[in-house]
Structures are given as C-alpha cells and as structure tokens.
Amino acid sequence: MAVTQQQTIELLLESYSMELETVMNYLANSVNLDGVRAEEIKKSLAADVLGEIAHAQQLAGRIKQIGGHIAGSKVLGLAMGKQI
C-alpha cells in the first residue's frame, strides 16, 4: 500500500518534533549538568545543538515543500516565560 502525502507529512512532523525535543534537551543539559566530567559533556552538547537545529530546518523545509505547515510555539502549547 502506498503512503499518502498526508501520511508522509505526519511522519516528517513527528521527526521534526523529535529534533526540536533533542535541541531542548541538549540545550538544557549543556547548561544544567554538574559533576566531575560535566564541562566536557556540556561543551559537546552545546556544539551539537546547531546540528540538530539544521536537521529540524531541513525537515521543516521538506514539510512545507510537500504541502504541510510548521506550527509555532502557540499552537504547540509552549509559553514564553513559563516553565515547560
């Protein structure tokens, strides 16, 4: 059975969301980690954030290209200034 355009968009949106979640986790851990080896890990995570953002941008571009839409923070339920 062939995958529909909508199914493809949904799968790409899931991947996009996973990339954004990774960015949030890497960013948080690059700031919050403590311990003996924390600085080395924090630097590595901070460096990886840009790569993950690039992946999200690629996915977003493809989603738009095939007729999908990328939601902003309001639609996703994220609120500035509130802990998420």
N, C-alpha and C positions, 0 to 999 in steps of 0.2 A: 504494500500500500504506500502510495506516495505521500510525502509530508507536504502539508499545505503551507502557503505563505504565512498564515496566522500562526501555525504551529512553530514555524521557523522563527518568527518574531518573538514568540513566547519563550522559546529556548534561548535565544540571544539575550532577551531581557533578564532571564534568570542568570545567565553568565555575567551580564553587566552588573546586576545586583551583587553577585558574589565578588566581583572585582572591587566594587565600592566598599563592601564589608571588609575585604582584605586591607584596603587603604586605611580604613578607620582603625582596624586592629593594629596594623603596623605603626601608624602614627601614634596611637595611644601607648603602645608598648615601647616605642622609641623615646618616649618621654617618661613613662611611669616606672620602668624596670629599675630595681635596686639589687645590689649584691656584688659579689666578687667579680664576675665576668660581665656585669651589666653594661658597662660602657662600650665594650666591643660589640655586643649584641644590639645595643641601641643605635650605634653608628650604622651597622649593617641594615637594620630595619629602616632607618631613615633614608638610606641610599636606595632601598628597594621601592619606596613609596612612589617615586616618579615613574618607574617601570610599570607599576600596577595602574597608575593613572593613565599611562599611554595605552595599556590594554583596554581600559574602560572607554577611552576615546575612540579606539578602533571599533569596538563593539557598538558604541553609540552611532558612529558614522554608518555602519552597515545596517543597523536597525532603521535609521532614517532613510537610507537608500532604498530599502525594500518596502517602505510604506508604514513603518512603525513610528512611535513617538516616545521621546525620552522625557519622563516626568521630572519635575523639580522637587525641591525639598518639601513644599507644602503638600503636594499630592502624596509624597512618600511618608508624610507624618512626622517629619523632622522639624524641630522648632529651635530657632536660634536662641541661645541663652538658657536653654533648658537642658538638663542632663538627659541623655538618651541612653 
